[in-house]
């Protein structure tokens, strides 16, 4: 499906396009809806805007934050989001997604603590409050590349994700999975010692925990049934929970609720109905995580940036042209968020995919929060391009059209190349790096 690039001059033009497409987006110019504080397990987020975990590929070789990492997070803290969802931090050296992905360990915990102290100090000085900071603990699985060379660890063979079939030696055994689960014990311990407020047991975008949710064809105790497919994630939670000492420290997840493709099934994809969304299993899982582990919020996403990137970050640039209008992708995400939030009304849902609307992203965020469709609006690529949008939005009710993310995908291209990632359009310092 061919479609024109983003060309809307007014919010009414956006509304007219969504009506033409047969979609619906809750757009509101009442950005004050984003100013309500949110209580999160003993912490207070002072607004309903979160910066999503965006890897910078700029850590040191031993996994500590580098100078560009520090620059990025101090810019984020100065911008004033209520929540900073810190980027993916590897639980073991061999599961890093790049040679410069962050990895928290005994040798660098002080470096992480120092950065967090600076972030809070900067935000307190600039905004009068500190953000809630959550670390994303990850096992990259299929996308492991710890030395810069692919070293995939897969749950099962998935032809749609393998241009060339991977050898069986890439398959992780049940014993491997048990070892990976145990890595979440020191991860949670170190996370608390570094000063994070919470830890995300990452389960999205077809990294290992997420891939196992669709391991229908895998044999053994981690494949086939729903109970088996969710076993790894829950065991990682149990391992992490065993190390929790601070009563205000919490566990949560950025969770894929919809794969957007199937082989032979897809998590959150309705069987026998093409690629229709089916949230029954994701809702069951969210309920179980809440019941057993007391998660105080859930960060919802969809798709796979390596396979169908338009699903979780709708865009209209580049050589890859999806078979749907970007606003259809935005609408799918918003409807999914709303369905989950209404199913669990007292569990805050943090959403994604707002940035495609450029200067009207804040209107979509406000409409979603105001309408009770989600509790928090998350911004990823927008934080790379224009972190200070929060000040502009909350002061004037608008975002600057000359500063916003243009959804070109350049930041993702830098990440895939293993070079320091950032906005190639708006942040020339990162581009030069």
C-alpha positions as CSV (number, residue, x, y, z in Angstrom):
1,X,0.0,0.0,0.0
2,X,1.5,3.3,-1.1
3,X,0.8,6.4,0.9
4,X,2.0,10.0,1.0
5,X,4.5,11.2,3.6
6,X,3.3,13.1,6.7
7,X,1.7,16.3,5.3
8,X,-0.9,17.4,7.8
9,X,-1.0,21.1,8.5
10,X,-3.7,21.1,11.2
11,X,-5.1,18.8,13.8
12,X,-8.4,18.7,11.9
13,X,-6.6,17.3,8.9
14,X,-5.3,14.5,11.0
15,X,-8.9,13.9,12.3
16,X,-10.2,13.8,8.7
17,X,-7.5,11.3,7.6
18,X,-8.3,9.0,10.5
19,X,-12.0,9.1,9.6
20,X,-11.2,8.4,6.0
21,X,-9.2,5.4,7.0
22,X,-12.0,4.1,9.3
23,X,-9.7,4.5,12.4
24,X,-10.2,6.5,15.5
25,X,-7.7,8.4,17.7
26,X,-8.7,10.3,20.9
27,X,-7.1,13.6,20.2
28,X,-7.3,16.4,22.8
29,X,-5.8,19.8,23.1
30,X,-6.1,19.7,26.9
31,X,-2.5,18.8,27.7
32,X,-3.2,19.6,31.3
33,X,-4.4,16.0,31.5
34,X,-0.7,15.0,31.4
35,X,0.2,16.9,34.6
36,X,-1.6,14.6,37.1
37,X,1.0,12.9,39.3
38,X,1.0,9.1,39.4
39,X,1.8,7.0,42.5
40,X,4.0,4.0,41.6
41,X,4.8,1.6,44.5
42,X,5.9,4.3,46.9
43,X,7.2,6.7,44.2
44,X,5.6,9.6,42.6
45,X,5.9,10.4,38.9
46,X,5.1,14.1,38.7
47,X,3.5,13.9,35.2
48,X,2.2,11.3,32.8
49,X,5.1,11.4,30.3
50,X,7.7,8.7,30.2
51,X,10.9,8.4,28.1
52,X,11.0,4.9,26.7
53,X,14.2,2.7,26.8
54,X,16.3,3.7,23.8
55,X,19.6,2.0,23.5
56,X,22.5,4.4,22.7
57,X,25.2,1.7,21.9
58,X,27.6,4.0,23.6
59,X,28.7,2.2,26.8
60,X,32.2,1.3,27.6
61,X,33.7,-2.1,26.7
62,X,33.0,-3.3,30.3
63,X,29.4,-2.2,30.1
64,X,29.5,1.1,32.1
65,X,27.8,4.3,30.9
66,X,30.1,6.2,28.5
67,X,30.4,9.9,28.0
68,X,27.6,9.9,25.3
69,X,25.5,7.8,27.6
70,X,25.9,10.4,30.4
71,X,25.1,13.2,28.0
72,X,21.9,11.6,26.8
73,X,20.5,10.8,30.3
74,X,21.3,14.3,31.6
75,X,19.4,15.7,28.7
76,X,16.5,13.4,29.5
77,X,16.5,14.3,33.1
78,X,16.6,18.0,32.4
79,X,13.6,17.6,30.1
80,X,11.4,16.6,33.0
81,X,9.6,13.4,32.3
82,X,7.8,11.7,35.2
83,X,9.4,8.4,34.3
84,X,12.7,7.6,32.7
85,X,12.7,3.9,31.6
86,X,16.4,3.3,31.4
87,X,17.7,1.5,28.3
88,X,18.4,-2.2,28.0
89,X,21.1,-3.4,30.4
90,X,22.4,-7.0,29.7
91,X,22.2,-9.6,32.5
92,X,25.3,-11.5,31.3
93,X,28.2,-10.6,29.0
94,X,27.3,-13.1,26.3
95,X,23.7,-11.8,25.9
96,X,24.7,-8.2,25.1
97,X,23.1,-6.9,21.9
98,X,26.3,-5.1,20.9
99,X,29.9,-4.7,22.1
100,X,28.8,-1.4,23.6
101,X,25.5,-2.3,25.2
102,X,25.4,-1.5,28.9
103,X,25.9,-4.3,31.4
104,X,25.6,-3.8,35.1
105,X,28.1,-5.8,37.3
106,X,30.1,-5.6,40.5
107,X,32.9,-3.7,38.7
108,X,30.8,-0.8,37.4
109,X,27.9,-0.4,39.8
110,X,29.4,2.8,41.2
111,X,29.4,4.3,37.7
112,X,25.7,3.6,37.3
113,X,25.0,5.0,40.8
114,X,26.9,8.2,40.0
115,X,24.9,8.7,36.8
116,X,21.6,8.2,38.6
117,X,22.6,10.7,41.2
118,X,23.5,13.3,38.5
119,X,20.2,12.7,36.8
120,X,18.1,13.3,39.9
121,X,20.2,16.3,40.8
122,X,19.7,17.8,37.3
123,X,16.0,17.2,37.3
124,X,15.5,18.6,40.8
125,X,17.4,21.7,39.9
126,X,15.6,22.2,36.6
127,X,12.1,20.9,37.3
128,X,11.7,20.7,41.1
129,X,11.3,16.9,41.2
130,X,13.2,13.7,40.4
131,X,11.9,11.2,37.8
132,X,11.1,7.6,38.6
133,X,13.9,5.6,37.0
134,X,13.4,2.0,35.9
135,X,16.2,-0.2,34.6
136,X,15.5,-2.6,31.7
137,X,17.2,-5.9,32.4
138,X,17.6,-7.9,29.2
139,X,18.7,-11.1,27.6
140,X,19.0,-10.3,23.8
141,X,18.6,-14.0,22.8
142,X,18.1,-14.1,19.0
143,X,19.8,-10.7,18.7
144,X,22.8,-11.2,20.9
145,X,26.0,-9.7,19.3
146,X,28.3,-9.2,22.3
147,X,31.5,-8.7,20.2
148,X,29.8,-7.0,17.3
149,X,29.4,-10.3,15.5
150,X,26.0,-12.0,15.6
151,X,25.9,-14.8,18.2
152,X,22.2,-15.7,18.3
153,X,20.6,-17.7,21.1
154,X,17.2,-18.7,19.9
155,X,14.2,-20.4,21.6
156,X,13.1,-22.1,18.4
157,X,13.6,-21.8,14.6
158,X,11.5,-19.0,13.2
159,X,11.8,-18.8,9.4
160,X,10.2,-15.3,9.1
161,X,13.1,-14.0,11.2
162,X,15.8,-16.0,9.5
163,X,16.8,-15.1,6.0
164,X,19.3,-17.9,6.2
165,X,18.3,-20.8,8.5
166,X,20.3,-20.7,11.8
167,X,22.1,-23.9,12.8
168,X,20.7,-26.0,15.7
169,X,23.7,-25.0,17.8
170,X,22.0,-21.6,18.2
171,X,19.1,-23.3,20.1
172,X,19.2,-22.7,23.8
173,X,18.7,-25.7,26.0
174,X,16.4,-25.9,29.0
175,X,19.6,-25.9,31.1
176,X,20.7,-22.7,29.4
177,X,17.3,-21.1,30.2
178,X,17.6,-22.0,33.8
179,X,21.1,-20.4,33.9
180,X,19.7,-17.3,32.3
181,X,16.9,-17.1,34.8
182,X,19.4,-17.2,37.7
183,X,21.2,-14.2,36.2
184,X,18.2,-12.0,37.3
185,X,19.2,-12.5,41.0
186,X,22.4,-10.5,40.8
187,X,20.7,-8.2,38.2
188,X,18.0,-7.2,40.8
189,X,20.6,-6.9,43.6
190,X,22.9,-4.6,41.5
191,X,19.9,-2.7,40.2
192,X,18.9,-1.7,43.8
193,X,22.5,-0.9,44.8
194,X,22.9,1.4,41.8
195,X,19.8,3.3,42.9
196,X,17.2,2.4,40.4
197,X,13.6,2.6,41.6
198,X,12.5,-0.5,39.8
199,X,13.6,-3.1,37.3
200,X,11.9,-4.2,34.0
201,X,12.2,-7.9,33.2
202,X,12.3,-7.1,29.5
203,X,9.8,-9.2,27.5
204,X,9.4,-7.4,24.2
205,X,10.4,-7.2,20.5
206,X,11.4,-10.9,20.2
207,X,14.3,-10.8,22.6
208,X,14.5,-14.1,24.5
209,X,11.8,-13.8,27.1
210,X,9.4,-12.4,24.4
211,X,10.3,-15.1,21.9
212,X,9.5,-17.8,24.3
213,X,5.9,-16.5,24.6
214,X,5.3,-17.9,21.1
215,X,7.4,-21.1,21.4
216,X,4.5,-23.3,20.4
217,X,6.8,-25.7,18.5
218,X,9.5,-26.0,21.2
219,X,9.7,-29.3,23.1
220,X,10.2,-29.6,26.8
221,X,9.1,-27.5,29.7
222,X,9.5,-24.1,28.0
223,X,7.4,-24.8,24.9
224,X,3.9,-25.7,23.7
225,X,1.3,-24.8,26.4
226,X,0.7,-21.3,27.8
227,X,2.1,-22.4,31.1
228,X,5.3,-23.6,29.5
229,X,5.7,-20.6,27.2
230,X,5.4,-18.1,30.1
231,X,7.6,-20.2,32.4
232,X,10.9,-18.4,31.6
233,X,9.5,-14.9,32.2
234,X,7.9,-15.9,35.5
235,X,11.0,-17.7,36.7
236,X,13.1,-14.6,35.9
237,X,10.6,-12.6,38.0
238,X,10.9,-15.2,40.9
239,X,14.7,-15.0,40.7
240,X,14.7,-11.2,40.7
241,X,12.1,-11.1,43.5
242,X,14.4,-13.2,45.7
243,X,16.9,-10.4,45.7
244,X,14.5,-7.6,46.5
245,X,15.4,-5.9,49.8
246,X,14.1,-2.4,49.5
247,X,10.3,-2.2,50.1
248,X,10.0,0.6,47.6
249,X,11.8,-1.3,44.8
250,X,9.5,-2.9,42.3
251,X,9.5,-5.2,39.3
252,X,7.7,-4.7,36.0
253,X,8.0,-5.4,32.3
254,X,7.9,-3.8,28.9
255,X,5.7,-6.5,27.4
256,X,4.9,-7.4,23.8
257,X,1.1,-8.0,23.6
258,X,1.0,-8.6,19.9
259,X,3.7,-10.0,17.5
260,X,2.2,-8.8,14.3
261,X,3.2,-12.0,12.4
262,X,2.7,-15.7,13.0
263,X,4.9,-18.8,12.8
264,X,3.0,-21.0,13.2
265,X,1.2,-18.9,15.7
266,X,1.9,-15.5,17.1
267,X,1.6,-14.2,20.7
268,X,-1.5,-11.9,20.8
269,X,-2.4,-12.9,17.2
270,X,-5.8,-14.5,16.7
271,X,-5.6,-18.0,15.3
272,X,-7.3,-18.4,11.9
273,X,-8.0,-14.7,11.5
274,X,-5.0,-13.4,9.6
275,X,-3.1,-10.9,11.8
276,X,-6.0,-9.8,13.9
277,X,-5.2,-8.8,17.5
278,X,-6.2,-11.2,20.3
279,X,-5.3,-10.0,23.7
280,X,-6.7,-12.9,25.8
281,X,-3.3,-14.5,26.6
282,X,-1.5,-11.1,27.1
283,X,-4.2,-10.1,29.5
284,X,-4.0,-13.4,31.3
285,X,-0.2,-12.9,31.6
286,X,-0.5,-9.3,32.9
287,X,-3.0,-10.5,35.5
288,X,-0.7,-13.3,36.7
289,X,2.3,-11.0,36.9
290,X,0.3,-8.6,38.9
291,X,-1.1,-11.2,41.2
292,X,2.2,-13.0,42.0
293,X,4.7,-10.2,41.7
294,X,2.7,-7.1,42.5
295,X,3.7,-5.2,39.4
296,X,2.6,-1.6,39.9
297,X,2.5,-0.7,36.2
298,X,2.9,-2.4,32.8
299,X,4.7,-0.9,29.7
300,X,2.9,-2.2,26.6
301,X,4.3,-2.5,23.1
302,X,3.8,-4.5,19.9
303,X,5.7,-5.9,16.9
304,X,9.4,-6.6,16.2
305,X,11.7,-3.7,15.1
306,X,13.7,-6.3,13.1
307,X,10.7,-7.8,11.2
308,X,7.8,-5.3,11.2
309,X,9.1,-2.0,12.7
310,X,6.0,-0.1,11.5
311,X,3.9,-1.9,14.1
312,X,5.5,-0.3,17.2
313,X,6.9,2.8,15.6
314,X,4.7,3.8,12.6
315,X,6.6,5.8,10.0
316,X,6.6,6.8,6.3
317,X,10.2,7.2,5.3
318,X,12.9,4.9,3.9
319,X,12.9,2.1,1.4
320,X,10.7,-0.2,3.5
321,X,7.0,0.6,2.8
322,X,4.6,-1.2,5.1
323,X,1.3,-2.4,3.7
324,X,-0.7,-0.1,5.9
325,X,-1.1,3.6,6.5
326,X,1.0,4.7,9.5
327,X,-2.1,6.0,11.2
328,X,-3.6,2.5,11.1
329,X,-0.5,1.4,13.1
330,X,-1.0,4.2,15.6
331,X,-4.7,3.3,15.9
332,X,-3.9,-0.4,16.5
333,X,-1.6,0.5,19.3
334,X,-4.0,2.9,20.9
335,X,-6.9,0.4,20.7
336,X,-4.7,-2.2,22.3
337,X,-3.6,0.1,25.1
338,X,-7.3,1.0,25.7
339,X,-8.4,-2.6,25.8
340,X,-5.8,-3.5,28.4
341,X,-6.3,-0.4,30.5
342,X,-10.0,-0.9,30.6
343,X,-9.5,-4.6,31.5
344,X,-7.2,-3.7,34.4
345,X,-8.5,-0.2,35.4
346,X,-6.4,0.1,38.6
347,X,-3.1,-1.0,37.0
348,X,-1.4,1.9,35.2
349,X,-0.7,1.1,31.5
350,X,2.2,2.9,29.8
351,X,1.8,3.2,26.0
352,X,3.9,3.6,22.9
353,X,3.7,4.9,19.3
354,X,2.8,8.5,19.9
355,X,5.7,10.1,18.0
356,X,4.4,9.6,14.5
357,X,1.9,12.5,15.0
358,X,4.8,14.9,15.2
359,X,3.7,18.2,16.7
360,X,0.3,16.7,17.7
361,X,1.8,13.8,19.6
362,X,1.0,15.6,22.8
363,X,-2.6,15.9,21.7
364,X,-2.8,12.1,21.3
365,X,-1.0,11.5,24.6
366,X,-3.4,13.9,26.3
367,X,-6.5,12.3,24.7
368,X,-5.4,8.8,25.7
369,X,-4.8,9.8,29.3
370,X,-7.8,12.1,29.6
371,X,-10.1,9.4,28.2
372,X,-8.7,6.7,30.5
373,X,-7.2,4.7,27.6
374,X,-3.8,4.6,29.3
375,X,-2.2,6.1,32.3
376,X,1.2,7.2,30.9
377,X,2.3,8.2,27.4
378,X,5.8,6.9,26.5
379,X,8.1,8.6,24.0
380,X,11.3,6.9,22.6
381,X,12.6,8.4,19.3
382,X,11.0,11.7,20.3
383,X,13.3,11.8,23.3
384,X,16.3,11.4,21.1
385,X,15.2,14.2,18.8
386,X,13.5,16.7,21.0
387,X,13.7,15.8,24.7
388,X,12.7,19.4,25.8
389,X,9.3,19.0,24.1
390,X,7.8,18.5,27.5
391,X,8.6,22.0,28.6
392,X,7.2,23.4,25.3
393,X,4.1,21.2,25.5
394,X,3.2,22.0,29.0
395,X,4.0,25.7,28.8
396,X,2.3,26.5,25.4
397,X,0.1,23.5,24.7
398,X,2.1,22.7,21.6
399,X,5.2,21.0,20.3
400,X,7.5,22.8,17.9
401,X,7.0,21.4,14.4
402,X,10.6,22.4,13.5
403,X,12.1,20.2,16.4
404,X,10.0,17.1,16.4
405,X,11.0,13.6,15.4
406,X,10.2,13.0,11.7
407,X,10.0,9.2,12.1
408,X,12.8,8.6,9.6
409,X,14.3,5.6,11.4
410,X,17.8,7.0,11.4
411,X,18.3,6.4,15.1
412,X,17.4,2.7,14.6
413,X,19.9,2.5,11.7
414,X,22.7,3.7,13.9
415,X,21.7,1.1,16.5
416,X,21.7,-1.7,14.0
417,X,25.2,-0.6,12.8
418,X,26.5,-0.8,16.4
419,X,27.4,2.9,16.5
420,X,26.3,5.5,19.0
421,X,22.6,6.1,18.4
422,X,20.6,9.3,18.5
423,X,18.8,11.6,16.2
424,X,20.6,12.1,12.9
425,X,18.3,15.1,12.0
426,X,18.0,17.1,15.2
427,X,21.1,16.1,17.3
428,X,24.2,16.7,15.2
429,X,26.6,15.9,18.0
430,X,25.4,12.3,18.1
431,X,25.5,12.1,14.3
432,X,29.1,13.2,14.3
433,X,30.0,10.6,16.9
